[in-house]
Amino acid sequence: MATSNDLKNGMVLNIERQLWAVVEFQHVKPGKGPAFVRTKLRNVESGKLVDKTFNAGTKVETATVDRRTMQYLYNDGTSYVFMDNTTFEQLEVAPSVMGDTVGFLLENQDAVVATNEGRVLSVELPPTVELLVEYTEPGLQGDRSSGGTKPARLETGKEIQVPLFLTAGEKIKVDTRDGGSYVSRVSS
């Protein structure tokens, strides 16, 4: 248990049996009346964002979130299997929890898996990953009508926009935070 005065960004609260992460908080002391804490909370499972105000000193229940670095092993057809790098325990993660991260996930890649009381909350990849361009059309010199980009299929099957000068077989760095934007070439 903590009080509303102890809130920090990233803290996970258990409110009405749902987990909410604190995105933003602000302590407010008006000239008249009691102090309060204005927060912006994100539902850990659905991603829904809500504003909630707590009276200063109100008790709030905190949730323990265990974040561990795990290695992705394989997809068995119904779930994604990860292995803890220290205990070698295996953990199955449902596709609904994985979301868009699947498009950037390769076997033997490390990811941070967040759990609460044995339930997997999220899988977080590094900010950038290196992937091979499996297929892309040849770029035509001088063709700038499309803003200088063309579609490319990565080795994971994910399609992203890449600059015209890239060819199939090149390794590139991709930003995982924004859904897969091209960052740079990877020199061999």
PyMOL commands that set and color helices and strands:
alter all, ss='L'
color gray80, all
select helices_A, chain A and resi 4-6+95-104
alter helices_A, ss='H'
color red, helices_A
select strands_A, chain A and resi 2-3+12-15+18-28+36-43+49-55+59-60+66-75+80-84+90-93+110-116+119-124+128-136+149-154+159-163+171-175+181-185
alter strands_A, ss='S'
color yellow, strands_A
deselect
rebuild
show_as cartoon
